[in-house]
Amino acid sequence: MGRYVIRRLLQFIPTVLGTMFLLHYITSLAIQFSGNPVRAMFGDRTPSPAQLQALTERLGYGDPCLSRKGDPCLWRVAADGNGWLGTSLEPGLFFDRLGNIFFRFDFGINLRQREVTDLVADAIPFTLKLLVIAIIFEAVVGIAAGVLAGLRGGSFLDYMVKISTVFIISVPIFVLGVVVREFVGVKFGNVLRGQDWVPDLISAGIFTPGFKADYPFASLIIPGMVLGAVSLATTARLTRTSIMENIRADYVRTAKAKGLTNKRVIGVHTLRNSLIPVITFLGVDIGAAMAGAVVTETIFNVPGIGRLVTFSARSGESSVVVGVVTMLVLVVLIANLLVDLLYAVLDPRIRYE
Amino acid sequence: MSTDVNVKLDALPGLDPNALPLEVKNLQVEFRTRNGIAHAVNGVSFDVRAGETRAILGESGCGKSVTAQAIMGILDSPPGFITGGEILYRGVDLLKLPEAQRRKVRANRIAMIFQDALSALNPVFTVGFQLAELFRKHRGMSRQDAKARAVELLDLVKIPAAKQRVNDYPHQFSGGMRQRVMIAMALALDPEVLIADEPTTALDVTVQAQIMALLAELQQERNMALVLITHDMGVVADVADRISVMYAGRVIEEAGVNDIYASPAHPYTKGLLESIPRLDLKGQELSAIKGLPPALTNIPPGCAFNPRCRYAQDVCRQNPGPPLYQVTPSRTSACHFWREVKGDE
């Protein structure tokens, strides 16, 4: 078990390095091809070359590799260097980044010279709240719907669950988000806001087109449900199939033959087995939900990690993108490891040696 | 070991302690599927006395297991429906009992062991939990007491180091040990009737013998009625007292074990016996029954066996099928030509 965990942790290293390099290269390419992001800070004004140079240097975009198109910024080019493959093997921008992040815990700064760690610290509570709402929503509603449908395969309820889940799965989250914002947040919200008897918490808090600082929890409920919707459909289908499979299993028949109540046959003997794949899915889904949060937070204007990534990517703040996404990658990897360990707890047949 | 079970079972209405522990009368079960109605059991009758072993013999798909599940009341319904007949436990028709009472009959009075113990035991609970559950739910025992009883049970079925093994999961046991656990589970609440559905099919031959010996020993100790469902003629010859041979959902021959082996009175039974490999016939071709059993959705008119039968004549292909002829006072055969088959005109 301990050895298994260590092996898994070691596997993190290439994964993290690989993702970091990809992000690093993509953001570097963006700067190389579309120009110095620092220029945007001056708006209409044209800075003097010296001014621009100084600020660029200070914000960490001064590396000469960032002006050579296609340079992966791996090695620093010696003064007499010709071509970006370089003539010396002195570590370049990428290795600086690695060193700063992993040895000095310095994730860099954004264009307004705020620490990336501070930005993340500000944004993460919103994303966490959003994730908790999404996961609870998809787990509770998804499992309940799946169990009900699975126990009565072929019934009206089963068909309802099947049809509605196909519908949700086939609508992309950015379409679903915009539609929900428009019809539930704006149109239906307006109707509610026109009624005196509806409390503000509901009319202005829950049914709003986007995040509101006055209702930091209520206004996240609908964005959270949108974020959880697709996984909810998957959870429901997975639970349904799993229940239908297990309800016919021999050990369920044994449980019946033992004269146990129906409640116990289903609730203990069937459910425990059926939920193993579902819980595994939900664990892995935490990672997917973080990715989904990028879209959902942007649509509903939630000041979380996802919106931070979107905005930084738009303004070319490579240090923010690399830093934040690296953190997300670590979170996903750790979540996956925990899920795998949980799997062994849920299913005694799984042993990690 | 059953003395500390002082809990009185709910009195069943009309319970007659002198009646047979299990009597099945004209049982009919059908499966309503999309491809039509499958007549899985078509009027099966048999009984079993305390301390006696009744074998139900037949090939796969002849309705043996469905009969067992119908007796236990664990038939998947839908698609399975019991459309007629009676299942009497000490004179009480189980089919007329409300579900709550029916449930208490299971494991307490009639218990069952299944073919493949690996899939019949729940993989995510320890063996101890699955055994103790019976005492906790049926006898209201505490977890600790129930666990102690579980250890006793594992001892009873001769599982070594029962105290440690009680905390193991089913996959940590060997095939034979798992079947012993199944037996322990079935015997936990001292049932009067035990239905064993192919208890040794998934095991290799040496383990088969051990399991059958254990079953026979426990049966004698407790004077239990045993219904042994199998397709293995060898197993039957060793342990059974009386045999019901099933074909296409009907009992086609019923007799004491010696009578059947000495002189089968139905062509199907005869075919089965001839298809057993014998040492003294080494080198000769093994005879087998030609053809396949009929699909239960489409049973041929008359005698269901007629397409495969070498004795068949026109009368066999006409409805109604052959009645149960009384061959001797204690044996019956559903064949018009039982005299010819038996070989004494």
Contacts between the chains, C-beta under 8 A, distances in Angstrom:
chain1	res1	chain2	res2	distance
A	248	B	76	7.1
A	249	B	119	6.9
A	250	B	114	6.2
A	250	B	116	6.5
A	250	B	119	4.0
A	250	B	120	4.4
A	251	B	119	6.6
A	251	B	120	5.8
A	251	B	121	5.9
A	251	B	122	4.2
A	251	B	123	7.1
A	253	B	69	7.8
A	253	B	74	5.7
A	253	B	114	7.2
A	253	B	120	7.3
A	254	B	114	6.2
A	254	B	120	4.8
A	254	B	121	6.9
A	254	B	122	7.3
A	254	B	185	7.7
A	255	B	122	7.1
A	256	B	72	7.7
A	256	B	74	4.3
A	256	B	106	7.4
A	257	B	72	5.3
A	257	B	74	5.4
A	257	B	106	5.8
A	257	B	107	6.8
A	257	B	111	7.1
A	257	B	112	4.8
A	257	B	114	7.8
A	258	B	106	6.7
A	258	B	107	4.9
A	258	B	133	7.1
A	258	B	134	5.9
A	258	B	185	7.1
A	259	B	103	5.1
A	259	B	104	6.1
A	259	B	105	7.3
A	259	B	106	3.5
A	259	B	107	4.1
A	259	B	108	6.3
A	259	B	134	8.0
A	259	B	137	7.8
A	259	B	138	6.5
A	260	B	103	7.8
A	260	B	133	7.3
A	260	B	137	5.9
A	261	B	103	6.9
A	261	B	137	7.7
A	264	B	137	6.9
A	269	B	122	5.6
A	269	B	125	8.0
A	272	B	122	7.8
A	272	B	124	5.5
A	272	B	125	7.6
A	273	B	122	7.2
A	273	B	123	7.1
A	273	B	124	5.8
A	276	B	124	7.6
A	346	B	124	7.2
A	347	B	123	7.5
A	347	B	124	6.1
A	348	B	123	7.3
A	348	B	124	6.1
A	348	B	126	8.0
A	348	B	169	4.5
A	348	B	171	7.6
A	349	B	123	5.9
A	349	B	169	7.1
A	349	B	171	5.2
